Amino acid sequence: WQGWLGRLFNWERVNYHAVQQFGHELAAQSTTDSTQLAQHIVTTLRQELSLECAACWLTEGEQMQLAAINGRLPTNTPDTLYPPPDLSDQPIRLTKTIPSWLQPLAAKATVVLPLTISGKSLGLIAIGQRWDAPIFDDRDLEILALISQQAALMLHNAQQTAQLRQTDQQLLHIQKLTRQKTAQNLHDHILPALSQLQLKLLTANQLIDSQPQNAHQILNESQESLRENAKL
């Protein structure tokens, strides 16, 4: 009875407060791991809305893989879902008319929340019943749509941050390889050339008095070698 009276007299305050708390909880997370974030999303969602259960699937190519569960779901809950390419971004009630690809979730879940950003599917959340209501009404779906937008935004930001960090690591790796290549080139080409140049100059110095013509030839060769190595 407390739940029904709360919905009757304090629906906006209670439910929008849940949205606010859900957003605060997500914003406090610093992880860029999508699976960890998905687990935090379903845990927080179940806690803030007093749900029986919640689960999250993340998009991988043309399918979705189960990433997180909180609460009890049927043992036959699918690990993989195959959504249509034109999946809507609006909450989907699992009532009488259920899309075939969502049939496996109908036993426990009551609403499915697609997670999309600018038409790009990131995954979906399936939620069970709420303790104070047998079904979710239209006002509930409005709240759930806001929550799914928050969750999709956090997932999108986490994925972009992870990609940027991966790019940074790749750049650092390329820089390391470049330094190693430069050092190898110096060792394999410049150092032997300098050693050879030193020997030529010593030889020219020894021949400058006795064989000046040969000494000048060696000096000319040394200058050409020096120019080539300077270019290298």
C-alpha positions as CSV (number, residue, x, y, z in Angstrom):
1,W,0.0,0.0,0.0
2,Q,2.9,2.4,0.6
3,G,4.0,1.8,-3.0
4,W,0.6,2.6,-4.4
5,L,0.1,5.7,-2.3
6,G,3.6,6.8,-3.2
7,R,2.8,6.5,-6.9
8,L,-0.5,8.3,-6.4
9,F,0.8,11.3,-4.4
10,N,4.5,11.5,-4.9
11,W,5.1,10.0,-8.3
12,E,7.1,12.8,-9.9
13,R,9.2,13.5,-6.8
14,V,10.0,9.9,-6.2
15,N,10.7,8.9,-9.8
16,Y,12.6,11.9,-11.0
17,H,14.7,11.7,-7.8
18,A,15.5,8.2,-8.9
19,V,16.6,9.5,-12.3
20,Q,18.8,12.1,-10.6
21,Q,20.4,9.6,-8.3
22,F,21.0,7.2,-11.2
23,G,22.8,9.9,-13.1
24,H,24.9,10.9,-10.1
25,E,25.9,7.2,-9.5
26,L,27.0,6.8,-13.1
27,A,28.9,10.1,-13.2
28,A,30.9,9.0,-10.2
29,Q,32.3,6.0,-12.1
30,S,35.7,6.5,-13.7
31,T,35.9,3.1,-15.4
32,T,36.3,2.9,-19.2
33,D,35.6,-0.8,-19.3
34,S,32.1,-1.3,-20.9
35,T,31.4,-4.6,-19.0
36,Q,32.2,-3.1,-15.6
37,L,30.1,0.0,-16.4
38,A,27.2,-2.2,-17.6
39,Q,27.3,-4.1,-14.3
40,H,27.2,-0.8,-12.4
41,I,24.3,0.4,-14.5
42,V,22.1,-2.6,-13.8
43,T,23.0,-2.7,-10.1
44,T,22.2,1.0,-9.7
45,L,19.1,0.7,-11.8
46,R,17.7,-2.1,-9.7
47,Q,18.6,-0.4,-6.5
48,E,17.1,3.0,-7.4
49,L,13.9,1.7,-8.9
50,S,13.4,-1.3,-6.6
51,L,13.4,-3.8,-9.5
52,E,13.3,-7.6,-9.2
53,C,16.1,-7.9,-11.8
54,A,17.9,-6.1,-14.5
55,A,20.3,-7.2,-17.2
56,C,22.4,-5.5,-19.9
57,W,23.5,-6.7,-23.4
58,L,26.2,-4.8,-25.3
59,T,26.4,-4.5,-29.1
60,E,29.1,-6.4,-30.8
61,G,28.8,-6.2,-34.6
62,E,25.3,-7.2,-35.6
63,Q,24.5,-8.9,-32.3
64,M,24.3,-8.2,-28.6
65,Q,26.2,-10.1,-25.9
66,L,25.1,-10.4,-22.3
67,A,27.4,-8.3,-20.2
68,A,25.8,-7.8,-16.8
69,I,23.0,-9.2,-14.6
70,N,21.7,-8.1,-11.2
71,G,18.9,-10.1,-9.6
72,R,17.4,-13.4,-10.7
73,L,16.8,-14.1,-14.3
74,P,15.6,-17.3,-15.8
75,T,18.3,-19.9,-16.4
76,N,17.5,-19.9,-20.1
77,T,18.3,-16.2,-20.4
78,P,20.1,-15.9,-23.8
79,D,23.7,-14.8,-23.9
80,T,23.2,-13.4,-27.4
81,L,20.4,-11.3,-28.9
82,Y,19.9,-10.5,-32.6
83,P,18.1,-7.1,-32.8
84,P,16.8,-5.6,-36.1
85,P,18.9,-2.9,-37.7
86,D,16.1,-0.4,-37.3
87,L,15.8,-0.8,-33.5
88,S,13.9,2.1,-32.0
89,D,15.3,4.1,-29.1
90,Q,12.1,4.0,-27.2
91,P,11.3,1.6,-24.3
92,I,9.6,-1.6,-25.4
93,R,6.9,-3.2,-23.3
94,L,7.0,-7.0,-23.2
95,T,3.3,-7.5,-23.1
96,K,1.1,-9.3,-25.6
97,T,2.8,-8.4,-28.8
98,I,6.5,-9.2,-28.3
99,P,9.1,-9.1,-31.2
100,S,10.4,-12.6,-31.9
101,W,14.0,-11.6,-31.0
102,L,12.8,-10.6,-27.6
103,Q,10.7,-13.7,-26.9
104,P,13.4,-15.3,-24.7
105,L,13.2,-12.3,-22.3
106,A,9.4,-12.3,-21.8
107,A,9.5,-14.8,-19.0
108,K,11.0,-12.4,-16.5
109,A,11.6,-9.0,-18.0
110,T,8.7,-6.5,-18.4
111,V,10.4,-3.6,-20.3
112,V,13.4,-3.4,-22.7
113,L,15.4,-0.2,-22.9
114,P,17.4,0.2,-26.1
115,L,20.7,2.1,-25.6
116,T,21.3,4.3,-28.6
117,I,23.4,7.4,-29.4
118,S,22.7,9.3,-32.7
119,G,21.1,6.2,-34.2
120,K,24.0,3.9,-33.2
121,S,23.0,0.9,-31.1
122,L,25.2,0.4,-28.0
123,G,23.1,-2.4,-26.4
124,L,19.9,-2.7,-24.4
125,I,18.7,-3.1,-20.8
126,A,16.0,-5.5,-19.8
127,I,14.3,-4.9,-16.4
128,G,11.9,-6.9,-14.3
129,Q,8.9,-5.8,-12.3
130,R,9.0,-3.1,-9.7
131,W,7.9,-4.1,-6.2
132,D,5.2,-1.4,-6.0
133,A,3.6,-1.9,-9.4
134,P,2.6,-4.9,-11.5
135,I,3.3,-3.1,-14.7
136,F,5.0,0.1,-16.0
137,D,2.6,2.8,-17.1
138,D,3.3,5.5,-19.7
139,R,4.8,7.8,-17.0
140,D,7.1,5.1,-16.0
141,L,8.2,4.7,-19.6
142,E,9.1,8.4,-19.8
143,I,11.3,8.0,-16.7
144,L,12.9,4.8,-18.1
145,A,13.6,6.6,-21.4
146,L,15.5,9.3,-19.5
147,I,17.4,6.6,-17.7
148,S,18.3,4.8,-20.8
149,Q,19.6,8.0,-22.4
150,Q,21.8,8.6,-19.4
151,A,23.1,5.0,-19.5
152,A,23.7,5.2,-23.3
153,L,25.6,8.5,-22.9
154,M,27.9,7.0,-20.2
155,L,28.6,3.9,-22.2
156,H,29.4,6.0,-25.3
157,N,31.8,8.2,-23.3
158,A,33.5,5.2,-21.8
159,Q,34.0,3.6,-25.2
160,Q,35.3,6.7,-26.7
161,T,37.7,7.3,-23.8
162,A,38.9,3.7,-24.1
163,Q,39.5,4.1,-27.8
164,L,41.5,7.3,-27.1
165,R,43.6,5.6,-24.5
166,Q,44.2,2.7,-26.9
167,T,45.3,5.2,-29.6
168,D,47.6,6.9,-27.1
169,Q,49.2,3.5,-26.4
170,Q,49.6,2.8,-30.1
171,L,51.3,6.1,-30.6
172,L,53.7,5.5,-27.7
173,H,54.4,2.1,-29.2
174,I,55.1,3.6,-32.6
175,Q,57.4,6.2,-31.0
176,K,59.3,3.5,-29.2
177,L,59.7,1.5,-32.4
178,T,60.9,4.7,-34.2
179,R,63.5,5.4,-31.5
180,Q,64.7,1.8,-31.7
181,K,64.9,2.0,-35.5
182,T,66.8,5.3,-35.3
183,A,69.3,3.8,-32.8
184,Q,69.7,0.7,-35.0
185,N,70.4,2.9,-38.0
186,L,73.0,4.9,-36.1
187,H,74.6,1.7,-34.9
188,D,74.5,-0.1,-38.3
189,H,75.4,2.8,-40.6
190,I,76.7,6.0,-39.0
191,L,79.1,4.5,-36.5
192,P,80.9,2.2,-39.0
193,A,81.1,5.1,-41.5
194,L,82.6,7.4,-38.9
195,S,85.1,4.7,-38.0
196,Q,86.0,4.2,-41.6
197,L,86.3,8.0,-42.0
198,Q,88.7,8.2,-39.1
199,L,91.0,5.5,-40.6
200,K,91.0,7.4,-43.9
201,L,92.0,10.6,-42.3
202,L,94.8,8.9,-40.4
203,T,96.0,7.4,-43.6
204,A,95.9,10.7,-45.4
205,N,97.9,12.3,-42.6
206,Q,100.6,9.7,-42.9
207,L,100.8,10.1,-46.7
208,I,100.5,13.9,-46.9
209,D,104.3,14.3,-47.2
210,S,105.4,11.1,-49.0
211,Q,102.5,10.7,-51.3
212,P,100.5,13.9,-51.4
213,Q,98.5,12.9,-54.5
214,N,97.2,9.8,-52.8
215,A,96.6,11.8,-49.6
216,H,94.5,14.4,-51.5
217,Q,92.4,11.6,-53.2
218,I,91.7,10.0,-49.8
219,L,90.7,13.4,-48.4
220,N,88.3,14.0,-51.3
221,E,86.7,10.5,-50.8
222,S,86.4,11.3,-47.1
223,Q,84.6,14.6,-47.8
224,E,82.1,12.8,-50.1
225,S,81.6,10.1,-47.5
226,L,81.0,12.7,-44.9
227,R,78.4,14.5,-47.1
228,E,76.5,11.2,-47.7
229,N,76.4,10.3,-44.0
230,A,75.3,13.9,-43.1
231,K,72.3,13.4,-45.4
232,L,71.6,10.0,-43.9
